[in-house]
């Protein structure tokens, strides 16, 4: 039996007094697993991811990550739990006052890696995602696709144990989307569990991994689709 | 890139007014401390003088007996062990004293003033004042010995009150500086909430985020308090020259000068250090709660 790094049990959420987005959501994240979370817009994919990266506290249920109950954990230990997770935010969340290389090397710096080494790693990674000539550029001067790639580079630079990506291919063309998914696959082979939200059917066909479908407020485990030619 | 640039704090609108407040606070604080030390040194000098000085009043007689009495008294004093110096207050000094009290042009000769003898003792504890008073009364029962010890406790009270008040004022100034820093940091945290949130989500500890605010606050505080201390030093020099011009001494002792110098040098370090702690407390309180 593979090692479990995350577990959601009967998780439900609603914003303020609004309708329930989902309820009774339960699933496990195994070490080295690769999954997609699918669902229509507004089905709660991003909220579910937010709960997993500890950016949102669900109203019901329990969430265990890396053996810790996230409801019981001391606030001082939360950053160390977050350091095991890499996140690609839907809105990128790049810091506009920092250059791209500073943005990408930031997760290494907050973990205490010296600036020179963090720059070297960030430079190599940015080169790989095709942003080698934008190292000193600032986020506002980049296109949506470039920002997306920078956000992905920032999420994977620390080789996290769990990678959560919210629509990571939403702003890039098919060729780049395939390239980025291949990057996630490479990372997955090194033991990182990957959880990606998407509604891109071409990607789902091309990369036939298990899917968690959010439908009518609950989650369904869908069978693996056949790989597209 | 510098270590403290993850957050754009340098041109923070929330902290724009802080340096001006710090300049004013440090200016007031250092001047308040300077005057505290001035009061302490002046009062201690006064107290020391009171403890080692006696005054003797020789009554005025129209015939020459006043002069005889004065000679007998000074002879007795000079022969008494434990007395360091005997000095008869001159007519000129009396005139200066009276003119300051009754106005220029007052003739001292018009008054039947007693002669005053200022006696300086070697050590107060070893001197028998009662015995001296008895021997003076033997010369003339009208001779008065004035023991300034009676004033000593009042001077001590004055010293305690002024020092406590000045220290309390300095403490209040420091507290208001720290409270200002605390709330400016809280406002800054709110302004940069989005960036702080991103930093937290990518694993930055509250301590890492607090360090960014600390470094910025220390730099800002040190720069502003240096200006405040410098302005206070200029004011100190101004007061010194005004005192000198008026014929008084402001730098009452050498140690007072060095203590004041230490205040001006240390004020920026102490202020910025406490400001840094205040900024850290503000961030840690907000992020760890």
Interface residues (C-beta under 8 A of the other chain):
Chain A: X53 X54 X55 X75 X76 X79 X80 X82 X83 X85 X87 X93 X95 X97 X98 X99 X102 X106 X107 X109 X110 X111 X115 X154 X158
Chain B: X1 X3 X5 X6 X8 X195 X197 X198 X199 X200 X201 X202 X203 X204 X205 X206 X208 X288 X289
